[in-house]
Amino acid sequence: MRDLQPKLPASIGMHGKDKRSLSSRLPRGSMTPINRTTDLNSFSPLGVRDEFCQALTEMGIQSPTPIQTQAIPLLIEKDTDLVAQAQTGTGKTAAFGLPLLAKIDPSSPRIQGLIIAPTRELAKQIGKQLFRYTKFSARIFVEVLAGGDKIDRQVSALQRPTHIIVVTPGRLIDLLKRKALTLEHVRHLILDEADEMLSMGFRKELQEILRQLPQRRTTWLFSATIPEGIAQLIRDHMSAQAPHLKIDRRQIVNRQIEHQCLIATRDEKIDRIDEFLGQHPGERGLVFCRTREIAIKVSQQLRGRGHAVDVIHGDLMQTERDKVMRGFKKERIRVLVTTDVSARGIDVPDLSFVIHHQLPDQLDFYTHRSGRTARAGKTGLSLALIDPRERQKIREMEQQLSIQFRERR
């Protein structure tokens, strides 16, 4: 989607000469901690313009999250670098998206903002959110560019005025080699899920992109963790005075989520999920597994019991993944089985539950998983299937995340 206008065109999601897909065209050293503890119950006191506040209200977003409360006023008020350590589900997109939109000059047709994300799904999710934020604002053109989409179509789309691009690292390098775009007018760079980009092997691409942006005014880096590779990138390419925000994991757990656990042996887990689905007809959700092999097996077993289930995992072709996600979003699929990595970028509203076939290896993954439900002020259920030996792990999660599990009988 190209033109971020007050009304979403009826042709969204279709392709053709005059029909543009929402997914493709949408409108350094030591670091200083920030202490902003004011409890704000709206976005206006943060400096967010009225037209953006109006869009947030329509989206059902009334109160800023901790990362939004801390980052938005800082980024709107100043041209400053920022390092923000925050996990998925903390409201990062609004934390950087609203300040970026405020800094765009719609009268200039040049690319002024660059957002780099590790995956196609996350890039499209960011673009979709920017579209929603600008429903009542001036015309701002945003282009989402990612692998899996036809590059020739992206090259053609870039001939039109574009203010912000949301892009994956590999596709940006490809487009730069084709001279399909220039970064000479980019003033604001955002790296979202920077640690994930490094873990996916994009270190070289990020270094090359940063070298091509010497004229940028700001670099905003968002990352769940700060491993040495990210610390080196910060030292090499960001201001030594860059503020550093870190969101306590206990602040990011959605209090609208009910947490339950159910004792089950490995062989009993499919029976328990089958029973749960039978007890909650019409409700939709996700089942998380640790590995691709287990995810495939669980989906096959549930499908064999008559449930509308599908699976996404890392070995799927992009076209296959897109087909599954379309079916899930259109509610032809009731339950989606997935792994933690494959679930990145999934943004489906009105999911009632998340089931953990296995507890995640990392604590932060539990927050990511459970945060897929209870969106936009709604309630949701996070159900963990555990064996008796994992009771201690549940107690540790309760303490570290400040949540309480109820054991389901």
ABEGO torsion letter per residue (X at the ends): XABBBABBBAABGBBEAABBBAAABBXXEBBBBBBBABBBABAAAAGBBAAAAAAAAAAGBABBBAAAAAAAAAAAABBBBBBBBBBBGAGAAAAAAAAAAAABBAABABBABBBBBABAAAAAAAAAAAAAAAAABBBBBBBBBBBGBBAAAAAAAAABBBABBBBBAAAAAAAAAAGABBAAABABBBBBGAAAAAAAGAAAAAAAAAAAAAABABBBBBBABBBAAAAAAAAAABBAABBBBBBBAAAABBAABBBBBBBBBAAAAAAAAAAAAAABBGBBBBBBBABAAAAAAAAAAAAAAGBBBBBBBAABBAAAAAAAAAAAAAGABABBBBBAAAABGBBBBGBABBBBABBBABAAAAAAAAAABGBGGBBBBBBBBBBAAAAAAAAAAAAAAGBBBBBBX
